[in-house]
Amino acid sequence: MCAIRALPIPSLPVADPNASASPGVSAVSVLPSAMAPTQHLAINIMRTDPNWSTMTHHHGALDTALYVMQGTMAFRCGAGMRTSVAVQAGELASIDQHAMHAEYNPDAAIANIGITARDMPGMFIVPCEAPPHTGAETTGIAVVPPVAFSGRR
């Protein structure tokens, strides 16, 4: 038996106007799945409609990464949620544990699409209030620019 599996990617998420938690925001789970029932890795494809935003939340003690495939995914974060961090298509964002934020799509015309990876499947949205201050005044979100591959080995 080979320990490597090619997994089919589910259809990209379409926003559900009846979703009460965050209308305009949708996600589809890639892992865990019936073919790959991971216990320590969750991967989702996330879509945010133009001009939509999630509620303010954090991801608890989970390590979270986001790779933007289409558009711009931006975050309101930091003291009073007054700082904005934008992540463009081709960039990766690392979100610190317990970093309070709200993702939003600043584009008025197209939905954004990204892939999230967390070190644990299950519930990973913890709603919260915007922090009045954040200690060292950090945002908790780091953007890693695209890496140019040279094709060398």
SEZAVEX-400488 format. One record per residue: residue number from 0; x, y, z of N, C-alpha, C in turn. Coordinates in steps of 0.02 Angstrom, whole numbers, plus 50000, padded with zeros to 5 digits. Atoms other than C-alpha are relative to their C-alpha. Last residue first. Layout:
REM SEZAVEX-400488
{kolke NUM, {X, Y, Z}, {X, Y, Z}, {X, Y, Z}}
...
REM end
This chain:
REM SEZAVEX-400488
{kolke 152, {50005, 50051, 49948}, {50894, 51071, 49595}, {50054, 50008, 50050}}
{kolke 151, {49938, 50037, 49986}, {50871, 51225, 49489}, {49987, 49949, 50055}}
{kolke 150, {50000, 50061, 50039}, {50699, 51278, 49424}, {50063, 49959, 50011}}
{kolke 149, {49952, 49994, 50056}, {50729, 51455, 49483}, {49999, 49938, 49957}}
{kolke 148, {49964, 50064, 50008}, {50575, 51464, 49594}, {50043, 50004, 49938}}
{kolke 147, {49986, 50013, 50070}, {50524, 51641, 49643}, {50041, 49935, 49995}}
{kolke 146, {49931, 50020, 50010}, {50449, 51639, 49817}, {50009, 49986, 49926}}
{kolke 145, {49988, 50058, 50043}, {50289, 51735, 49842}, {50074, 49987, 49992}}
{kolke 144, {50008, 49987, 50072}, {50286, 51855, 49990}, {50014, 49938, 49959}}
{kolke 143, {49941, 50027, 50033}, {50259, 51790, 50168}, {49992, 50011, 49925}}
{kolke 142, {50009, 50016, 50071}, {50134, 51897, 50262}, {50067, 49978, 49971}}
{kolke 141, {49940, 49988, 50039}, {50135, 51893, 50453}, {49988, 49978, 49928}}
{kolke 140, {50005, 50026, 50068}, {49977, 51912, 50557}, {50063, 50019, 49962}}
{kolke 139, {50006, 50072, 49997}, {49979, 51931, 50747}, {49994, 49967, 49931}}
{kolke 138, {50062, 50022, 50031}, {49942, 52116, 50730}, {49989, 49925, 50006}}
{kolke 137, {49989, 50041, 50059}, {50072, 52179, 50852}, {49932, 49978, 49972}}
{kolke 136, {50029, 49969, 50060}, {50043, 52323, 50970}, {50018, 49963, 49937}}
{kolke 135, {49943, 49974, 50039}, {50162, 52251, 51102}, {49976, 50033, 49936}}
{kolke 134, {49935, 50007, 49967}, {50014, 52232, 51219}, {50055, 50032, 49959}}
{kolke 133, {49972, 50067, 50009}, {49866, 52214, 51102}, {50069, 49994, 50029}}
{kolke 132, {49928, 49994, 50012}, {49751, 52360, 51141}, {50028, 49929, 49998}}
{kolke 131, {49985, 49928, 49998}, {49562, 52386, 51143}, {50074, 50014, 49989}}
{kolke 130, {49959, 49980, 49942}, {49540, 52206, 51083}, {50013, 50075, 50000}}
{kolke 129, {49937, 49968, 50022}, {49394, 52180, 50962}, {50040, 50021, 50062}}
{kolke 128, {50004, 49928, 50008}, {49264, 52066, 51041}, {50068, 50026, 49977}}
{kolke 127, {49976, 49959, 49945}, {49268, 51878, 51016}, {49988, 50074, 49984}}
{kolke 126, {50021, 49930, 50003}, {49204, 51735, 50910}, {50024, 50038, 50061}}
{kolke 125, {50020, 49979, 49933}, {49310, 51576, 50920}, {49980, 50073, 49996}}
{kolke 124, {50019, 49930, 49998}, {49319, 51492, 50750}, {49976, 50016, 50070}}
{kolke 123, {49941, 49957, 49997}, {49417, 51330, 50742}, {49984, 50074, 49997}}
{kolke 122, {50021, 49931, 49991}, {49293, 51191, 50772}, {50061, 50044, 50008}}
{kolke 121, {50053, 49986, 49952}, {49362, 51029, 50705}, {49985, 50074, 50004}}
{kolke 120, {50067, 49991, 50028}, {49524, 50980, 50621}, {49950, 50015, 50055}}
{kolke 119, {50050, 50041, 49967}, {49694, 51016, 50700}, {49932, 50010, 49967}}
{kolke 118, {49971, 50060, 49973}, {49857, 51090, 50640}, {49950, 49955, 50036}}
{kolke 117, {49994, 49997, 49927}, {49774, 51215, 50528}, {50025, 49933, 50026}}
{kolke 116, {49973, 50061, 49971}, {49785, 51248, 50342}, {50008, 50011, 50075}}
{kolke 115, {49978, 49995, 49931}, {49682, 51377, 50249}, {50025, 49931, 50022}}
{kolke 114, {49996, 50066, 49968}, {49670, 51387, 50060}, {50026, 50010, 50070}}
{kolke 113, {49938, 50019, 49967}, {49612, 51550, 49983}, {49996, 49930, 50029}}
{kolke 112, {49998, 50071, 49984}, {49482, 51621, 49866}, {50068, 49984, 50030}}
{kolke 111, {49932, 50026, 49990}, {49431, 51802, 49844}, {49995, 49927, 50019}}
{kolke 110, {49991, 50038, 49938}, {49267, 51853, 49766}, {50073, 49981, 50007}}
{kolke 109, {49989, 50072, 50003}, {49273, 51984, 49629}, {50006, 49970, 50070}}
{kolke 108, {50022, 50034, 50061}, {49202, 52159, 49599}, {50007, 49924, 50002}}
{kolke 107, {50071, 49991, 50012}, {49204, 52270, 49753}, {49974, 49958, 49943}}
{kolke 106, {50017, 49991, 50070}, {49373, 52209, 49815}, {49925, 50006, 49991}}
{kolke 105, {50004, 49929, 50016}, {49417, 52238, 49998}, {49978, 50014, 49928}}
{kolke 104, {49982, 49994, 50070}, {49373, 52058, 50046}, {49992, 50074, 49981}}
{kolke 103, {50048, 49965, 50043}, {49375, 52039, 50233}, {50027, 50003, 49929}}
{kolke 102, {49982, 50000, 50071}, {49451, 51929, 50366}, {49949, 50041, 49963}}
{kolke 101, {50058, 50012, 50043}, {49418, 51981, 50546}, {50025, 50002, 49928}}
{kolke 100, {50001, 49971, 50066}, {49556, 51970, 50677}, {49931, 49989, 49968}}
{kolke 99, {50068, 49979, 50017}, {49605, 51920, 50853}, {50001, 50037, 49934}}
{kolke 98, {49999, 49934, 50031}, {49772, 51828, 50861}, {49928, 50019, 49978}}
{kolke 97, {50041, 49952, 49963}, {49744, 51682, 50983}, {50001, 50071, 49970}}
{kolke 96, {50050, 50027, 49955}, {49883, 51580, 50900}, {49967, 50057, 50038}}
{kolke 95, {49979, 50022, 49934}, {49974, 51682, 50770}, {49942, 49969, 50039}}
{kolke 94, {50041, 49967, 49949}, {49910, 51691, 50591}, {50019, 49970, 50068}}
{kolke 93, {49997, 50040, 49939}, {50036, 51653, 50454}, {49963, 50038, 50054}}
{kolke 92, {50003, 49965, 49936}, {49994, 51727, 50285}, {50003, 49948, 50056}}
{kolke 91, {50019, 50043, 49944}, {50049, 51660, 50116}, {49999, 50042, 50063}}
{kolke 90, {49968, 49989, 49936}, {50059, 51761, 49956}, {49970, 49953, 50053}}
{kolke 89, {49932, 50023, 50003}, {50018, 51707, 49778}, {50039, 50010, 50064}}
{kolke 88, {49994, 50066, 50033}, {49858, 51809, 49769}, {50074, 49983, 49993}}
{kolke 87, {50016, 50003, 50071}, {49879, 51960, 49885}, {50004, 49928, 49974}}
{kolke 86, {49964, 50057, 50026}, {49873, 51965, 50076}, {49976, 49991, 49928}}
{kolke 85, {50026, 50029, 50062}, {49821, 52133, 50149}, {50046, 49944, 49976}}
{kolke 84, {49946, 50037, 50032}, {49849, 52180, 50332}, {49970, 49967, 49938}}
{kolke 83, {50020, 50043, 50055}, {49736, 52316, 50403}, {50062, 49967, 49970}}
{kolke 82, {49947, 50016, 50048}, {49763, 52394, 50573}, {49972, 49954, 49946}}
{kolke 81, {49987, 49942, 50043}, {49621, 52478, 50668}, {50054, 49987, 49948}}
{kolke 80, {50010, 50024, 50069}, {49549, 52319, 50746}, {50011, 50056, 49949}}
{kolke 79, {50061, 49970, 50025}, {49542, 52416, 50911}, {49983, 49978, 49929}}
{kolke 78, {50037, 49960, 49951}, {49723, 52368, 50940}, {49939, 50032, 49968}}
{kolke 77, {49964, 49954, 49957}, {49779, 52241, 50811}, {49953, 50038, 50046}}
{kolke 76, {49968, 50031, 49942}, {49677, 52163, 50672}, {50034, 50054, 50043}}
{kolke 75, {50002, 49947, 49951}, {49570, 52194, 50519}, {50027, 49968, 50064}}
{kolke 74, {50016, 50012, 49930}, {49627, 52066, 50393}, {49997, 50066, 50037}}
{kolke 73, {49973, 49951, 49954}, {49633, 52068, 50204}, {49975, 49984, 50070}}
{kolke 72, {50032, 50013, 49935}, {49613, 51930, 50078}, {50033, 50048, 50049}}
{kolke 71, {49965, 49976, 49941}, {49654, 51995, 49904}, {49959, 49980, 50061}}
{kolke 70, {50021, 49938, 49968}, {49602, 51914, 49741}, {50046, 50020, 50057}}
{kolke 69, {50032, 49950, 50043}, {49628, 51733, 49695}, {49981, 50060, 50041}}
{kolke 68, {49999, 50023, 50070}, {49737, 51592, 49764}, {49973, 50053, 49952}}
{kolke 67, {50051, 49967, 50042}, {49780, 51665, 49934}, {50009, 49978, 49928}}
{kolke 66, {49970, 49985, 50065}, {49875, 51544, 50048}, {49945, 50028, 49956}}
{kolke 65, {50047, 49986, 50054}, {49819, 51549, 50230}, {50040, 50016, 49937}}
{kolke 64, {49969, 49969, 50059}, {49911, 51475, 50378}, {49947, 50009, 49947}}
{kolke 63, {50041, 49990, 50059}, {49847, 51435, 50553}, {50040, 50034, 49945}}
{kolke 62, {49956, 49969, 50049}, {49931, 51363, 50708}, {49959, 50003, 49935}}
{kolke 61, {49982, 50032, 50063}, {49791, 51324, 50829}, {50050, 50042, 49961}}
{kolke 60, {49929, 50019, 49997}, {49789, 51383, 51011}, {50023, 49967, 49934}}
{kolke 59, {49977, 50035, 49941}, {49625, 51476, 50989}, {50074, 49985, 49997}}
{kolke 58, {50000, 50072, 50012}, {49579, 51521, 50811}, {50029, 49961, 50060}}
{kolke 57, {49932, 50026, 50000}, {49528, 51702, 50837}, {49995, 49924, 49992}}
{kolke 56, {49990, 50066, 49970}, {49370, 51799, 50799}, {50074, 49986, 50007}}
{kolke 55, {49936, 50000, 49964}, {49296, 51964, 50740}, {50006, 49933, 50037}}
{kolke 54, {50004, 49971, 49933}, {49151, 51923, 50624}, {50071, 50001, 50029}}
{kolke 53, {50019, 50046, 49948}, {49192, 51889, 50442}, {49990, 50039, 50065}}
{kolke 52, {49953, 50009, 49944}, {49190, 52023, 50310}, {49974, 49946, 50047}}
{kolke 51, {50024, 50035, 49941}, {49109, 52052, 50141}, {50055, 49993, 50052}}
{kolke 50, {50019, 49954, 49945}, {49152, 52187, 50012}, {49973, 49965, 50062}}
{kolke 49, {49976, 49930, 50000}, {49160, 52061, 49868}, {49969, 50041, 50057}}
{kolke 48, {50030, 49959, 50052}, {49114, 51884, 49922}, {50029, 50071, 50002}}
{kolke 47, {50034, 49942, 49972}, {49234, 51784, 50030}, {49974, 50043, 49943}}
{kolke 46, {50021, 49950, 50049}, {49287, 51608, 49982}, {49964, 50056, 50037}}
{kolke 45, {50044, 49946, 49975}, {49381, 51481, 50087}, {49987, 50050, 49945}}
{kolke 44, {49999, 49948, 50050}, {49456, 51314, 50036}, {49948, 50051, 50021}}
{kolke 43, {50063, 49976, 50028}, {49489, 51210, 50190}, {50014, 50048, 49943}}
{kolke 42, {49991, 49956, 50057}, {49633, 51105, 50256}, {49931, 50017, 49972}}
{kolke 41, {50062, 49980, 50032}, {49635, 51025, 50428}, {50016, 50048, 49944}}
{kolke 40, {49995, 49952, 50055}, {49783, 50929, 50496}, {49931, 50013, 49970}}
{kolke 39, {49962, 49941, 49978}, {49810, 50833, 50658}, {50009, 50051, 49944}}
{kolke 38, {50015, 49983, 49931}, {49688, 50688, 50649}, {50033, 50064, 50023}}
{kolke 37, {49946, 49971, 49959}, {49682, 50661, 50463}, {49976, 50015, 50070}}
{kolke 36, {50029, 49978, 49937}, {49546, 50548, 50391}, {50054, 50027, 50048}}
{kolke 35, {49942, 49982, 49959}, {49618, 50541, 50214}, {49975, 50028, 50066}}
{kolke 34, {49941, 50031, 50029}, {49496, 50456, 50094}, {50062, 50012, 50042}}
{kolke 33, {50008, 50073, 49995}, {49343, 50493, 50202}, {50062, 49964, 49973}}
{kolke 32, {50050, 50026, 50046}, {49404, 50671, 50221}, {49995, 49925, 50010}}
{kolke 31, {50000, 50071, 50012}, {49502, 50776, 50345}, {49944, 49980, 49952}}
{kolke 30, {49977, 50049, 49950}, {49546, 50873, 50247}, {49973, 50020, 50068}}
{kolke 29, {49962, 50047, 50041}, {49469, 50961, 50096}, {50026, 49943, 50044}}
{kolke 28, {49946, 50039, 49969}, {49333, 51054, 50191}, {50032, 49953, 49949}}
{kolke 27, {50011, 50070, 50012}, {49230, 51185, 50098}, {50061, 49962, 50027}}
{kolke 26, {49940, 50043, 50001}, {49217, 51364, 50154}, {49978, 49929, 49986}}
{kolke 25, {50014, 50072, 50001}, {49095, 51508, 50137}, {50066, 49962, 49998}}
{kolke 24, {49938, 50036, 49989}, {49088, 51694, 50175}, {49982, 49926, 50000}}
{kolke 23, {49950, 49971, 50044}, {48951, 51809, 50108}, {50068, 49966, 50007}}
{kolke 22, {50023, 50001, 50070}, {48839, 51770, 50256}, {50052, 50034, 49957}}
{kolke 21, {49965, 49951, 50041}, {48944, 51745, 50412}, {49975, 49996, 49928}}
{kolke 20, {49939, 49979, 49967}, {48859, 51654, 50555}, {50037, 50054, 49961}}
{kolke 19, {50011, 49949, 49949}, {48681, 51648, 50488}, {50065, 50026, 50029}}
{kolke 18, {49955, 50015, 49944}, {48711, 51559, 50325}, {49996, 50056, 50051}}
{kolke 17, {50039, 50020, 49942}, {48555, 51587, 50218}, {50045, 49984, 50060}}
{kolke 16, {50033, 49941, 49971}, {48648, 51687, 50085}, {49959, 49984, 50062}}
{kolke 15, {50068, 50019, 49983}, {48764, 51538, 50059}, {49965, 50059, 50032}}
{kolke 14, {50029, 49969, 49941}, {48922, 51592, 49972}, {49928, 49979, 50009}}
{kolke 13, {50043, 49946, 50023}, {48986, 51467, 49846}, {49967, 50028, 50062}}
{kolke 12, {50059, 49979, 49962}, {49131, 51358, 49894}, {49963, 50057, 49967}}
{kolke 11, {49985, 49941, 49961}, {49244, 51285, 49762}, {49938, 50024, 50035}}
{kolke 10, {50017, 49939, 50035}, {49191, 51112, 49711}, {50015, 50060, 50044}}
{kolke 9, {50072, 49987, 50007}, {49279, 50978, 49809}, {49989, 50064, 49960}}
{kolke 8, {50016, 49936, 49968}, {49462, 50940, 49771}, {49925, 50012, 49990}}
{kolke 7, {50038, 49955, 50042}, {49490, 50757, 49733}, {49984, 50064, 50039}}
{kolke 6, {50068, 49988, 49977}, {49627, 50682, 49839}, {49963, 50045, 49950}}
{kolke 5, {50022, 49940, 50037}, {49785, 50603, 49770}, {49927, 50009, 50019}}
{kolke 4, {50065, 50002, 50034}, {49843, 50482, 49905}, {49989, 50065, 49963}}
{kolke 3, {50016, 49936, 50032}, {50018, 50444, 49968}, {49935, 49993, 49962}}
{kolke 2, {50025, 49954, 49948}, {50048, 50304, 50094}, {49983, 50069, 49971}}
{kolke 1, {49964, 49936, 50003}, {50063, 50173, 49957}, {49969, 50048, 50049}}
{kolke 0, {50042, 49941, 50000}, {50000, 50000, 50000}, {50044, 50062, 50000}}
REM end
